[in-house]
Protein backbone atom coordinates (compact mmCIF):
# COMPACT_ATOMS: atom_id res chain seq x y z
CA UNK A 1 0.00 0.00 0.00
CA UNK A 2 2.78 2.47 0.90
CA UNK A 3 5.18 2.71 -2.02
CA UNK A 4 6.28 5.34 -4.50
CA UNK A 5 5.72 9.10 -4.48
CA UNK A 6 3.72 10.45 -1.55
CA UNK A 7 3.18 14.19 -1.64
CA UNK A 8 3.81 16.11 1.57
CA UNK A 9 0.73 18.22 0.90
CA UNK A 10 0.57 21.93 1.72
CA UNK A 11 -2.41 23.30 3.66
CA UNK A 12 -3.73 26.27 1.63
CA UNK A 13 -4.91 29.29 3.59
CA UNK A 14 -6.97 32.38 2.87
CA UNK A 15 -5.81 35.94 3.54
CA UNK A 16 -7.81 35.77 6.78
CA UNK A 17 -5.64 32.89 7.95
CA UNK A 18 -8.43 30.32 7.70
CA UNK A 19 -7.87 27.07 5.85
CA UNK A 20 -8.92 27.34 2.20
CA UNK A 21 -10.87 24.11 1.78
CA UNK A 22 -11.86 24.91 -1.79
CA UNK A 23 -8.19 25.06 -2.82
CA UNK A 24 -7.45 21.99 -0.71
CA UNK A 25 -10.02 19.99 -2.69
CA UNK A 26 -8.50 21.31 -5.92
CA UNK A 27 -5.03 20.19 -4.83
CA UNK A 28 -6.24 16.68 -3.98
CA UNK A 29 -7.86 16.39 -7.41
CA UNK A 30 -4.63 17.66 -9.03
CA UNK A 31 -2.65 14.91 -7.34
CA UNK A 32 -5.05 12.13 -8.20
CA UNK A 33 -5.11 13.28 -11.84
CA UNK A 34 -1.30 13.39 -11.93
CA UNK A 35 -0.63 9.93 -10.54
CA UNK A 36 0.60 10.75 -7.05
CA UNK A 37 0.76 7.42 -5.25
CA UNK A 38 -0.40 8.76 -1.89
CA UNK A 39 -0.95 11.87 0.23
CA UNK A 40 0.66 12.83 3.51
CA UNK A 41 -1.79 15.16 5.25
CA UNK A 42 -0.78 17.80 7.80
CA UNK A 43 2.87 16.96 8.13
CA UNK A 44 5.63 19.58 8.28
CA UNK A 45 4.73 20.90 4.81
CA UNK A 46 1.08 21.04 5.90
CA UNK A 47 2.05 23.42 8.75
CA UNK A 48 1.12 20.97 11.48
CA UNK A 49 3.05 23.01 14.04
CA UNK A 50 0.62 25.94 13.78
CA UNK A 51 -2.71 24.15 13.33
CA UNK A 52 -4.67 23.70 16.58
CA UNK A 53 -5.99 20.20 17.21
CA UNK A 54 -9.53 20.81 15.94
CA UNK A 55 -8.28 22.31 12.68
CA UNK A 56 -5.56 19.66 12.29
CA UNK A 57 -8.18 16.92 12.60
CA UNK A 58 -10.67 18.68 10.31
CA UNK A 59 -8.12 19.21 7.52
CA UNK A 60 -7.28 15.50 7.57
CA UNK A 61 -10.98 14.61 7.59
CA UNK A 62 -11.56 16.76 4.51
CA UNK A 63 -8.57 15.28 2.68
CA UNK A 64 -9.91 11.76 3.34
CA UNK A 65 -13.28 12.91 2.01
CA UNK A 66 -11.77 14.46 -1.13
CA UNK A 67 -9.52 11.47 -1.82
CA UNK A 68 -12.50 9.09 -1.57
CA UNK A 69 -10.31 6.02 -1.35
CA UNK A 70 -8.47 6.65 -4.64
CA UNK A 71 -5.00 6.75 -3.01
CA UNK A 72 -3.72 6.08 0.52
CA UNK A 73 -3.76 8.93 3.03
CA UNK A 74 -1.05 9.02 5.69
CA UNK A 75 -1.86 11.49 8.47
CA UNK A 76 0.66 13.49 10.42
CA UNK A 77 0.01 12.90 14.11
CA UNK A 78 3.31 13.93 15.67
CA UNK A 79 3.85 16.22 18.64
CA UNK A 80 6.65 16.94 21.07
CA UNK A 81 4.42 15.87 23.97
CA UNK A 82 3.65 12.16 23.96
CA UNK A 83 0.16 12.65 25.39
CA UNK A 84 -0.67 15.06 22.56
CA UNK A 85 0.66 12.68 19.88
CA UNK A 86 -1.36 9.83 21.40
CA UNK A 87 -4.51 11.99 21.48
CA UNK A 88 -4.10 13.06 17.85
CA UNK A 89 -3.45 9.50 16.74
CA UNK A 90 -6.58 8.19 18.48
CA UNK A 91 -8.78 10.95 17.08
CA UNK A 92 -7.44 10.79 13.53
CA UNK A 93 -7.75 7.00 13.48
CA UNK A 94 -11.54 7.52 13.42
CA UNK A 95 -11.39 9.43 10.12
CA UNK A 96 -10.59 6.65 7.66
CA UNK A 97 -6.88 7.33 7.15
CA UNK A 98 -4.59 4.50 6.06
CA UNK A 99 -1.69 5.18 8.41
CA UNK A 100 0.29 7.73 10.39
CA UNK A 101 3.50 9.69 10.09
CA UNK A 102 4.94 10.61 13.48
CA UNK A 103 7.87 13.00 13.84
CA UNK A 104 10.69 12.86 16.38
CA UNK A 105 9.60 15.13 19.27
CA UNK A 106 11.02 18.58 18.68
CA UNK A 107 12.56 21.17 21.01
CA UNK A 108 12.67 19.10 24.21
CA UNK A 109 15.49 16.80 22.93
CA UNK A 110 14.58 13.52 24.63
CA UNK A 111 17.07 10.69 25.08
CA UNK A 112 16.99 7.78 22.64
CA UNK A 113 15.24 5.72 25.35
CA UNK A 114 12.65 8.50 25.49
CA UNK A 115 12.11 8.18 21.74
CA UNK A 116 11.50 4.46 22.13
CA UNK A 117 8.94 5.05 24.89
CA UNK A 118 7.31 7.89 22.93
CA UNK A 119 6.85 6.02 19.65
CA UNK A 120 5.76 2.80 21.32
CA UNK A 121 3.03 4.80 23.11
CA UNK A 122 1.92 6.40 19.84
CA UNK A 123 1.93 3.03 18.04
CA UNK A 124 -0.17 1.54 20.83
CA UNK A 125 -2.83 4.24 20.26
CA UNK A 126 -4.06 2.74 16.98
CA UNK A 127 -3.88 -0.51 15.04
CA UNK A 128 -3.09 1.43 11.87
CA UNK A 129 0.47 1.35 10.50
CA UNK A 130 2.87 4.02 11.75
CA UNK A 131 5.82 5.48 9.87
CA UNK A 132 8.54 7.13 11.95
CA UNK A 133 9.85 10.51 10.79
CA UNK A 134 13.45 11.52 11.41
CA UNK A 135 14.23 15.12 10.42
CA UNK A 136 17.14 16.39 12.56
CA UNK A 137 17.32 19.72 10.71
CA UNK A 138 13.98 20.64 12.31
CA UNK A 139 13.85 18.64 15.53
CA UNK A 140 17.52 19.12 16.58
CA UNK A 141 17.55 15.42 17.45
CA UNK A 142 18.67 12.50 15.31
CA UNK A 143 16.96 9.17 15.81
CA UNK A 144 19.76 6.63 15.82
CA UNK A 145 19.60 3.42 13.78
CA UNK A 146 19.69 1.34 16.96
CA UNK A 147 16.55 3.16 18.12
CA UNK A 148 14.78 2.46 14.82
CA UNK A 149 15.76 -1.21 15.08
CA UNK A 150 14.21 -1.41 18.54
CA UNK A 151 11.03 0.36 17.42
CA UNK A 152 10.68 -1.91 14.40
CA UNK A 153 9.81 -4.70 16.84
CA UNK A 154 6.41 -3.05 17.41
CA UNK A 155 3.84 -4.66 15.11
CA UNK A 156 2.33 -1.30 14.11
CA UNK A 157 5.60 0.47 13.29
CA UNK A 158 6.17 -0.35 9.63
CA UNK A 159 8.68 2.16 8.27
CA UNK A 160 10.64 5.38 8.51
CA UNK A 161 10.82 8.63 6.59
CA UNK A 162 14.49 9.58 6.71
CA UNK A 163 15.08 13.26 5.94
CA UNK A 164 18.78 13.35 6.82
CA UNK A 165 19.80 13.34 3.15
CA UNK A 166 22.61 10.97 4.18
CA UNK A 167 22.64 7.93 1.92
CA UNK A 168 25.05 6.10 4.21
CA UNK A 169 22.17 6.16 6.72
CA UNK A 170 20.00 4.31 4.19
CA UNK A 171 22.60 1.57 3.87
CA UNK A 172 22.85 1.35 7.65
CA UNK A 173 19.08 1.01 8.01
CA UNK A 174 18.92 -1.61 5.25
CA UNK A 175 21.63 -3.67 6.95
CA UNK A 176 19.91 -3.70 10.32
CA UNK A 177 16.16 -3.73 9.70
CA UNK A 178 13.74 -6.41 8.46
CA UNK A 179 13.46 -6.54 4.66
CA UNK A 180 9.79 -5.52 4.79
CA UNK A 181 10.42 -2.39 6.90
CA UNK A 182 9.54 0.55 4.64
CA UNK A 183 12.23 3.12 3.86
CA UNK A 184 11.04 6.51 2.61
CA UNK A 185 13.24 9.42 1.64
CA UNK A 186 12.28 12.78 3.09
CA UNK A 187 14.90 14.65 1.06
CA UNK A 188 13.99 15.44 -2.55
CA UNK A 189 17.55 16.31 -3.58
CA UNK A 190 18.74 12.78 -2.81
CA UNK A 191 15.39 11.04 -3.32
CA UNK A 192 16.23 9.54 -6.71
CA UNK A 193 19.49 8.03 -5.50
CA UNK A 194 17.70 6.83 -2.36
CA UNK A 195 15.11 5.05 -4.51
CA UNK A 196 17.71 3.54 -6.82
CA UNK A 197 19.56 2.25 -3.76
CA UNK A 198 16.55 0.21 -2.68
CA UNK A 199 14.21 2.71 -1.06
CA UNK A 200 10.45 2.15 -1.08
CA UNK A 201 9.34 5.69 -1.74
CA UNK A 202 9.72 9.44 -1.32
CA UNK A 203 7.58 11.68 0.86
CA UNK A 204 8.10 14.68 -1.34
CA UNK A 205 7.81 18.46 -1.28
CA UNK A 206 8.66 18.66 -4.98
CA UNK A 207 5.65 16.44 -5.71
CA UNK A 208 3.43 19.41 -4.78
CA UNK A 209 4.67 21.06 -8.00
CA UNK A 210 5.60 18.14 -10.29
CA UNK A 211 3.59 15.13 -9.10
CA UNK A 212 3.66 13.17 -12.34
CA UNK A 213 7.43 13.45 -12.71
CA UNK A 214 8.04 12.38 -9.13
CA UNK A 215 5.70 9.40 -9.56
CA UNK A 216 7.49 8.32 -12.75
CA UNK A 217 10.89 8.62 -11.08
CA UNK A 218 9.72 6.32 -8.28
CA UNK A 219 8.02 3.87 -10.63
CA UNK A 220 11.16 3.48 -12.73
CA UNK A 221 13.29 2.97 -9.64
CA UNK A 222 10.92 0.38 -8.20
CA UNK A 223 11.02 -1.44 -11.56
CA UNK A 224 14.82 -1.52 -11.40
CA UNK A 225 15.34 0.97 -14.24
CA UNK A 226 17.78 3.36 -12.62
CA UNK A 227 18.66 5.04 -15.92
CA UNK A 228 15.05 6.04 -16.61
CA UNK A 229 14.60 7.03 -12.97
CA UNK A 230 17.56 9.40 -13.16
CA UNK A 231 16.32 10.79 -16.48
CA UNK A 232 12.97 11.61 -14.84
CA UNK A 233 14.67 13.32 -11.91
CA UNK A 234 17.29 15.31 -13.81
CA UNK A 235 14.94 18.13 -14.95
CA UNK A 236 13.83 18.56 -11.33
CA UNK A 237 17.26 18.89 -9.72
CA UNK A 238 17.26 22.69 -9.66
CA UNK A 239 13.65 22.76 -8.46
CA UNK A 240 14.54 20.43 -5.55
CA UNK A 241 17.11 22.99 -4.43
CA UNK A 242 15.06 26.13 -5.01
CA UNK A 243 12.08 24.86 -3.03
CA UNK A 244 14.30 24.94 0.06
CA UNK A 245 15.98 28.34 -0.24
CA UNK A 246 13.42 29.49 2.34
CA UNK A 247 11.98 27.32 5.11
CA UNK A 248 9.42 24.81 3.87
CA UNK A 249 6.54 25.37 2.98
CA UNK A 250 7.24 28.99 2.03
CA UNK A 251 8.45 28.21 -1.49
CA UNK A 252 5.99 25.47 -2.51
CA UNK A 253 3.08 27.67 -1.48
CA UNK A 254 4.40 30.54 -3.60
CA UNK A 255 4.87 28.16 -6.53
CA UNK A 256 1.35 26.74 -6.24
CA UNK A 257 -0.05 30.27 -6.03
CA UNK A 258 1.75 31.29 -9.22
CA UNK A 259 0.52 28.09 -10.91
CA UNK A 260 -3.07 29.03 -10.02
CA UNK A 261 -3.64 25.97 -7.84
CA UNK A 262 -4.21 27.90 -4.61
CA UNK A 263 -5.83 31.32 -4.12
CA UNK A 264 -3.16 32.86 -1.90
CA UNK A 265 0.36 31.89 -0.79
CA UNK A 266 -0.45 32.75 2.83
CA UNK A 267 1.20 30.92 5.72
CA UNK A 268 0.61 30.85 9.47
CA UNK A 269 2.85 33.10 11.48
CA UNK A 270 5.69 32.94 12.32
CA UNK A 271 6.16 31.84 8.68
CA UNK A 272 5.96 34.72 6.21
CA UNK A 273 5.99 35.16 2.43
CA UNK A 274 9.27 34.72 0.50
CA UNK A 275 11.56 37.66 -0.19
CA UNK A 276 11.45 39.20 -3.67
CA UNK A 277 14.65 37.44 -4.78
CA UNK A 278 13.23 34.12 -3.55
CA UNK A 279 10.00 34.72 -5.45
CA UNK A 280 12.02 35.44 -8.59
CA UNK A 281 14.08 32.28 -8.13
CA UNK A 282 11.10 29.92 -7.89
CA UNK A 283 9.24 31.71 -10.68
CA UNK A 284 12.29 31.20 -12.90
CA UNK A 285 12.20 27.44 -12.18
CA UNK A 286 8.49 27.26 -12.93
CA UNK A 287 9.02 29.09 -16.20
CA UNK A 288 11.85 26.75 -17.24
CA UNK A 289 9.61 23.77 -16.50
CA UNK A 290 6.77 25.28 -18.54
CA UNK A 291 4.46 25.63 -15.54
CA UNK A 292 4.01 29.41 -15.81
CA UNK A 293 4.75 32.07 -18.40
CA UNK A 294 6.95 35.11 -17.78
JODAFEN-V952224 format. One line per field, one symbol per residue. burial: # if it has 16 or more other C-alpha atoms within 10 Angstrom, else .. Layout:
BEGIN
burial->???
END
This chain:
BEGIN
burial->.#############....###.###.##.###.################.#.#..##.######.##...##########.#..######.##.#.##########.....#..##.###.#####.#########..#.###.#..#..##...##########.#..#..##..#...##########################################...#.###.##..#..##.###.#.############.########....##...##.######....#...
END
